[in-house]
Amino acid sequence: MTEEIKKYESTIKKKHSVAWTPKYEEEFRTDLNRIVFIPIVIMTFEKLGWDLVYQGENSAEAKRKRDLWQWGQKITVTFDYGKVKVKSVSLGNEFWDIGRNSKRVKLFINAFQQTEKEFDKEALTQLEQQTEKANNWDDYEIPESLPKPKKRRESKLWIPIVGGLLTALLLGYVVALLSVKVIYIIGLFEVGIAFTIGFALKFLIKTSNYTNYDILKYTLIGMVVLVYVSNQYFQYQIILSENNYEPIGFFEFFKLRLKAGLKIKSINTGWIGLIISWIFQLGFTYAIGMLRLASNLTSYQLERVPMEVVDFAFYHFVKNKTENQVRSELSKLGWTEEQDQNEVFESIGALQVATELNRME
C-alpha cells in the first residue's frame, strides 16, 4: 500500500453496520471497457495487499486477511456497462463491523481511480490486447510431451463404505464414553466429530481412489447419522453395565431419555429441547463435514494429475474443442486410458470447486 493510499485511508469517515452479516456497498461510474476493467481491479487489489480469490468476465473478488482483532472482509467488484458496484462483506461471526466495510469500499474506489489514471489511451489499448491474449491462452506453448500417468489404481467403493462404518461406530463409542463419564459440550463435540469424519474420509478417498461426490456425500450422511444413533446405544450399554439397574430394552431407555428431556443448568427444556439438540447435532456436524469432504476431495483430485496435463487439456477446451477432441489430444501424448482422461477432467472441475470454496464468506 502506497503512502498516498495510507494517507487517504486515515481520512475516511466510516459508516458502521450492525447485522447478522455486516456489509456495505457503493457505486460509481468508469469509462473503461469490460476487458481492461478486471485487470485494473486486480492491480488495485495488489496495491492494497488484498488476496484475489476470484475473477470473471464482469467481476472480481478479494479477501482482506484476518488479523488478531478481526475476521477480515470479502470485497466484490462488479462491472455493468460502466457502472461499478463495490461491496464489502464481513467474514466470520462478527455482527458489528465498526465501519470496516465502508472503509474498505471507499479505500478501493480511491485506489482504483488512482490506478485508472496511470493508463493513457495507448496503454489501455495495449492492456486490452494483453488481456485478450491471456484470456484466449494465445501465449500457451503446446508441449511436445506430457508427464506419464501415474500407476492406475482401480476405484474401490467398498473401502469408504466399510471404513466409514467402522469410523462412525468408533466415534459413537468415544462420544458415549465421554458423555457418560465426563461431560458433553454442545458445539465443541460436533466440530470434533465433523473434523474426525473429514480426516477419515480424506484417508479413505486416497486409499480407495474413489471420487464420486454424490456417493461420498451419502456416505458422509450415513456416518453422521450412525455416530449419533450408535452414541445413544453405547450410552445405554455403558449406563446399564456400570449401574445396578433393572435390565431394560434400548427403546425403553430411549423413551426415558425423552421423558427426562434436556437440562441446561437449572432449566429443563423437556423432550422438545432434546429433539432440537439432536437436530442441531446432525445438521451442524453435516455442514462442517460437507465442507471438509469437498475440500479433501478437491485436493485429492488435483494432486493425482500433474498440472501440466491439466493445463494442456484446459487449453484445448478454451479453444472450443469438444470432449472427444480433447481426449484425442491427450491420447497423442500418452494419456490413452479413459480413466486417466476422466481424472484429468475431474481435476479441471476440482479447480473450479477450489475457487468456489475460496470465495465462501
C-alpha positions in Angstrom: 0.0 0.0 0.0 1.5 3.3 -1.1 1.9 6.3 1.3 -0.7 8.2 -0.6 -3.3 5.5 -0.1 -2.4 5.2 3.5 -2.8 8.9 3.9 -6.2 8.7 2.3 -7.2 5.8 4.5 -6.7 7.8 7.6 -9.2 10.4 6.4 -12.0 8.1 5.6 -15.2 8.6 7.6 -16.5 5.2 8.4 -20.2 4.1 8.4 -21.0 1.4 10.9 -23.1 -1.6 10.1 -24.8 -3.9 12.5 -26.4 -7.0 11.1 -26.1 -10.8 11.0 -23.6 -10.3 8.2 -22.5 -6.7 8.1 -21.9 -5.3 4.7 -21.5 -2.0 2.8 -21.6 -1.1 -0.9 -21.2 1.9 -3.1 -21.5 2.5 -6.9 -19.5 4.7 -9.2 -19.0 5.0 -13.0 -16.0 4.4 -15.2 -15.2 4.9 -18.9 -13.2 1.7 -19.0 -14.5 -1.2 -21.1 -15.1 -4.6 -19.6 -11.9 -6.2 -21.0 -9.5 -3.8 -19.2 -11.6 -3.2 -16.2 -10.9 -6.6 -14.5 -7.1 -6.3 -14.9 -7.1 -2.8 -13.3 -9.3 -4.1 -10.5 -6.7 -6.9 -9.9 -3.9 -4.3 -9.9 -5.8 -2.3 -7.3 -6.2 -5.4 -5.1 -2.4 -5.9 -5.3 -1.8 -2.3 -4.3 -4.0 -2.7 -1.3 -2.4 -6.0 -0.3 -5.7 -8.0 -0.7 -5.7 -11.6 -1.9 -7.5 -12.2 -5.2 -9.9 -15.2 -4.8 -12.0 -14.9 -8.0 -12.0 -13.2 -11.3 -14.7 -13.5 -14.0 -15.7 -11.6 -17.1 -17.6 -8.9 -15.2 -16.5 -9.2 -11.6 -13.6 -9.9 -9.3 -13.3 -10.7 -5.6 -10.6 -10.4 -3.0 -10.3 -11.0 0.7 -8.5 -8.9 3.2 -6.5 -11.2 5.5 -7.8 -11.6 9.1 -5.7 -10.4 12.0 -5.8 -10.8 15.7 -8.8 -8.4 16.1 -11.0 -9.1 13.1 -12.0 -11.9 10.7 -11.4 -9.8 7.6 -13.7 -8.8 4.7 -14.5 -10.0 1.2 -14.6 -7.3 -1.4 -16.6 -7.9 -4.6 -16.3 -5.5 -7.5 -18.9 -5.8 -10.3 -18.9 -4.1 -13.7 -22.2 -3.5 -15.6 -21.8 -1.3 -18.7 -19.7 1.4 -17.0 -21.5 1.2 -13.6 -19.3 -0.3 -10.9 -20.6 -1.7 -7.7 -18.2 -2.3 -4.8 -19.4 -4.4 -1.9 -17.6 -5.4 1.3 -18.9 -8.1 3.5 -17.7 -9.1 6.9 -16.3 -12.6 7.3 -16.6 -14.8 10.3 -19.1 -14.2 13.0 -19.0 -10.5 13.7 -22.2 -8.6 14.0 -20.8 -5.1 14.2 -18.2 -4.2 11.6 -17.1 -0.9 13.4 -17.2 0.8 10.0 -14.6 -1.5 8.4 -16.7 -2.5 5.4 -17.4 1.2 4.5 -13.7 1.9 4.9 -12.6 -0.9 2.5 -15.1 0.2 -0.1 -14.1 3.8 -0.1 -10.4 2.8 0.0 -10.8 0.6 -3.0 -12.7 3.2 -5.0 -9.9 5.8 -4.3 -7.1 3.3 -5.1 -8.9 2.1 -8.3 -9.3 5.7 -9.6 -5.7 6.3 -8.9 -4.7 3.2 -10.8 -7.0 4.1 -13.7 -5.3 7.4 -14.1 -2.0 5.6 -14.7 -3.2 4.4 -18.1 -3.5 6.7 -21.1 -5.3 5.7 -24.3 -2.3 3.9 -25.7 -1.6 2.0 -22.5 -5.3 0.9 -22.3 -5.1 -0.4 -25.9 -2.0 -2.4 -25.0 -3.6 -3.7 -21.8 -6.7 -4.8 -23.7 -4.6 -6.7 -26.2 -2.6 -8.4 -23.5 -5.8 -9.3 -21.6 -7.4 -10.9 -24.7 -4.3 -12.9 -25.4 -4.2 -14.1 -21.8 -7.9 -15.0 -21.8 -7.5 -16.9 -25.0 -4.3 -18.6 -23.9 -2.6 -17.4 -27.0 0.8 -17.5 -25.3 0.5 -21.1 -24.2 3.1 -23.3 -25.8 1.8 -26.8 -26.6 4.3 -29.2 -25.1 5.8 -32.0 -27.2 5.3 -34.4 -24.3 3.4 -34.7 -21.1 4.3 -36.4 -17.8 3.1 -40.1 -17.9 0.0 -41.1 -16.0 0.6 -42.4 -12.5 0.2 -46.1 -12.0 -3.6 -46.5 -12.3 -5.5 -47.9 -9.3 -9.0 -49.3 -9.6 -11.6 -47.3 -7.7 -13.0 -49.4 -4.8 -16.3 -48.2 -3.4 -16.3 -50.7 -0.5 -13.3 -49.0 1.2 -15.1 -45.7 2.0 -18.3 -47.6 2.9 -16.6 -50.1 5.3 -14.1 -47.5 6.6 -16.9 -45.0 7.2 -19.0 -47.6 9.0 -16.1 -48.5 11.4 -15.1 -44.9 11.9 -18.7 -43.9 12.8 -19.1 -46.7 15.3 -15.8 -45.9 16.9 -16.7 -42.2 17.2 -20.1 -43.2 18.6 -18.5 -45.2 21.3 -16.0 -42.5 22.2 -18.6 -39.8 22.4 -20.8 -42.1 24.5 -17.9 -42.7 26.9 -17.1 -39.0 27.2 -20.8 -38.1 27.6 -21.3 -40.6 30.5 -18.0 -40.3 32.3 -17.0 -36.7 31.6 -19.3 -34.1 30.0 -20.8 -33.4 26.7 -20.1 -29.9 25.4 -22.6 -28.9 22.7 -20.9 -27.3 19.7 -17.3 -28.5 20.6 -18.1 -32.2 20.2 -19.9 -31.6 16.9 -16.9 -29.8 15.4 -14.6 -32.5 16.7 -16.8 -35.3 15.2 -17.0 -33.4 11.8 -13.3 -32.9 11.6 -12.6 -36.5 12.5 -15.1 -37.8 9.9 -13.5 -35.4 7.4 -10.0 -36.7 8.2 -11.2 -40.3 7.9 -12.8 -39.7 4.5 -9.7 -38.0 3.3 -7.7 -41.1 4.1 -10.4 -43.4 2.7 -10.6 -41.5 -0.6 -6.8 -41.7 -1.1 -6.8 -45.4 -0.2 -9.8 -46.3 -2.4 -9.1 -43.9 -5.3 -12.9 -43.4 -5.2 -14.1 -39.8 -6.1 -17.8 -40.0 -6.9 -19.0 -36.9 -5.0 -22.7 -38.0 -4.7 -21.9 -41.4 -3.3 -19.3 -39.9 -0.9 -21.9 -37.3 0.2 -24.4 -40.1 1.1 -21.6 -41.9 2.8 -21.0 -38.8 4.9 -24.7 -38.5 5.8 -24.7 -42.2 6.8 -21.7 -41.7 9.0 -23.1 -38.7 10.8 -26.4 -40.4 11.5 -24.7 -43.6 12.6 -22.4 -41.7 15.0 -25.3 -40.2 16.9 -27.5 -43.2 16.8 -24.7 -45.5 18.0 -23.8 -42.9 20.6 -27.2 -43.4 22.2 -26.9 -47.1 22.1 -23.4 -47.2 23.6 -24.6 -44.8 26.3 -27.4 -47.3 27.1 -24.9 -50.1 27.3 -22.4 -48.2 29.5 -25.1 -47.0 31.9 -26.5 -50.4 32.3 -23.2 -52.1 32.8 -21.9 -49.7 35.4 -25.1 -49.3 37.4 -27.2 -51.9 39.2 -30.3 -51.1 37.2 -33.0 -53.5 36.3 -32.4 -54.5 32.7 -34.5 -52.7 30.1 -34.6 -52.6 26.4 -32.9 -50.0 24.3 -36.2 -48.5 23.2 -37.4 -48.2 26.8 -34.1 -46.4 27.6 -34.8 -44.1 24.6 -38.2 -43.3 26.0 -36.8 -42.5 29.4 -34.2 -40.2 27.7 -37.1 -38.3 26.0 -39.0 -38.1 29.2 -36.0 -36.7 31.1 -35.5 -34.1 28.4 -32.5 -31.8 28.1 -31.4 -29.9 31.1 -29.4 -26.7 30.6 -28.1 -25.6 34.0 -31.3 -25.4 36.1 -33.7 -25.3 33.2 -35.2 -28.4 31.8 -36.2 -27.9 28.2 -38.1 -31.2 28.1 -38.2 -33.6 25.2 -38.6 -30.7 22.7 -35.2 -29.3 23.8 -33.7 -32.7 23.5 -35.0 -33.2 20.0 -33.9 -29.8 18.9 -30.4 -30.5 20.3 -30.3 -33.8 18.3 -31.3 -31.9 15.1 -28.6 -29.4 15.8 -26.1 -32.1 16.2 -26.9 -33.7 12.9 -27.2 -30.5 10.9 -24.1 -28.8 12.4 -21.9 -31.9 12.0 -23.1 -32.5 8.5 -22.5 -28.9 7.4 -18.9 -28.9 8.6 -18.3 -32.4 7.4 -19.5 -31.4 3.9 -17.0 -28.6 3.8 -14.2 -30.9 4.8 -15.3 -33.5 2.3 -15.4 -31.0 -0.6 -12.0 -29.6 0.4 -10.4 -33.0 0.8 -11.9 -34.5 -2.4 -10.8 -31.4 -4.4 -7.3 -31.6 -3.0 -7.0 -35.3 -4.0 -8.4 -34.8 -7.5 -5.8 -32.0 -8.0 -2.8 -33.9 -6.7 -3.2 -37.1 -8.7 -2.9 -35.4 -12.1 0.2 -33.2 -13.0 -0.7 -29.6 -13.5 1.0 -29.6 -17.0 -1.6 -32.2 -18.1 -4.5 -30.2 -16.6 -3.3 -27.0 -18.4 -2.9 -28.9 -21.7 -6.5 -30.2 -21.5 -7.9 -26.9 -20.4 -6.1 -25.1 -23.2 -7.9 -27.2 -25.8 -11.3 -26.6 -24.1 -10.6 -22.8 -24.2 -10.0 -23.3 -28.0 -13.6 -24.7 -28.1 -12.7 -28.3 -28.7 -15.2 -31.0 -27.7 -14.6 -33.5 -25.0 -13.8 -36.2 -27.6 -11.3 -34.0 -29.3 -9.6 -33.2 -26.0 -9.4 -37.0 -25.3 -7.8 -37.4 -28.7 -5.2 -34.8 -27.9 -4.5 -36.4 -24.6 -4.1 -39.8 -26.3 -1.5 -38.4 -28.7 0.7 -37.5 -25.7 0.4 -40.8 -23.8 -2.8 -40.4 -21.9 -4.7 -43.1 -23.7 -6.8 -44.8 -20.9 -10.3 -43.5 -20.4 -10.0 -43.5 -16.6 -6.8 -41.4 -16.8 -8.5 -38.9 -19.1 -11.5 -38.8 -16.8 -9.2 -38.0 -13.9 -7.8 -35.1 -15.9 -11.4 -33.7 -16.5 -12.1 -34.2 -12.8 -9.0 -32.1 -12.0 -10.3 -29.3 -14.2 -13.6 -29.4 -12.3 -11.7 -29.5 -9.0 -10.0 -26.2 -9.8 -13.5 -24.6 -10.1 -14.6 -26.2 -6.8 -11.4 -24.9 -5.1 -12.2 -21.4 -6.4 -15.8 -21.6 -5.1 -14.5 -22.8 -1.7 -12.1 -20.0 -1.5 -14.9 -17.5 -2.3 -17.1 -18.6 0.5 -17.9 -16.0 3.1 
